[in-house]
Amino acid sequence: MSIIVSVFFYFVFALIYNGMCVNCLGPDNPVPYWVIQRSMGTVQFWAICLLAAVMAVLPRYNFHFCSTSTLYWRHDIPFVR
């Protein structure tokens, strides 16, 4: 639950921060504001967000699989004292 709230507040902060224009001088000055608002409307943005989240947790699940799998670690071998 806390991860969902954290991601939600991150996007809220990003939307507010990128929506403010401190010194907009008009159409002559191309300022990079409202970029995230435009990009959040694309499928590519959400696919990259999902891919980044999957890639971030992949090493943990890979380690968990390798440490608990009998394919990589045989538990039936008796320990020699």
C-alpha positions in Angstrom: 0.0 0.0 0.0 2.8 2.4 0.8 4.4 1.9 -2.6 1.2 2.8 -4.3 0.8 6.0 -2.2 4.5 6.8 -2.8 4.1 6.5 -6.6 0.9 8.5 -6.5 2.5 11.3 -4.7 5.5 11.2 -7.0 3.3 11.7 -10.0 1.3 14.4 -8.3 4.5 16.3 -7.4 5.8 15.9 -11.0 2.5 17.2 -12.4 2.5 20.2 -10.1 6.2 21.0 -10.5 6.1 20.7 -14.3 2.9 22.7 -14.6 4.3 25.8 -13.0 5.9 28.4 -15.2 7.9 30.9 -13.2 9.1 33.2 -16.0 7.2 32.4 -19.2 7.9 35.2 -21.6 5.4 34.2 -24.3 5.5 32.1 -27.4 9.0 33.4 -28.4 10.6 31.6 -25.4 10.2 27.9 -25.8 10.1 26.7 -22.2 9.9 23.0 -21.3 6.8 23.2 -19.2 3.8 20.9 -19.5 6.0 18.2 -21.0 4.9 15.5 -18.5 1.3 16.4 -19.0 1.6 15.7 -22.7 3.7 12.6 -22.3 1.4 11.0 -19.7 -1.2 10.9 -22.5 0.8 8.4 -24.5 1.0 4.7 -24.2 4.8 4.7 -24.5 5.2 6.7 -21.3 3.1 4.1 -19.3 4.9 1.2 -21.0 8.3 2.6 -20.0 7.0 3.1 -16.4 5.8 -0.5 -16.2 9.0 -1.8 -17.8 11.2 0.2 -15.3 9.2 -1.2 -12.4 9.6 -4.8 -13.6 13.3 -4.4 -14.3 13.8 -2.9 -10.8 12.4 -5.9 -9.0 13.8 -8.5 -11.4 17.1 -9.0 -9.6 15.3 -9.7 -6.3 13.0 -12.3 -7.8 15.9 -13.9 -9.7 17.9 -14.2 -6.5 14.9 -15.6 -4.7 14.3 -18.2 -7.4 18.0 -19.2 -7.5 18.3 -19.6 -3.8 15.1 -21.6 -3.3 15.2 -23.7 -6.5 16.4 -27.3 -6.3 17.7 -26.9 -9.8 20.5 -24.6 -8.5 20.8 -25.7 -4.9 20.5 -29.3 -3.9 19.1 -29.7 -0.4 19.2 -33.5 -0.4 23.0 -33.8 -0.1 23.8 -34.5 3.6 26.2 -32.2 5.3 29.6 -33.7 6.2 30.9 -33.0 9.6 
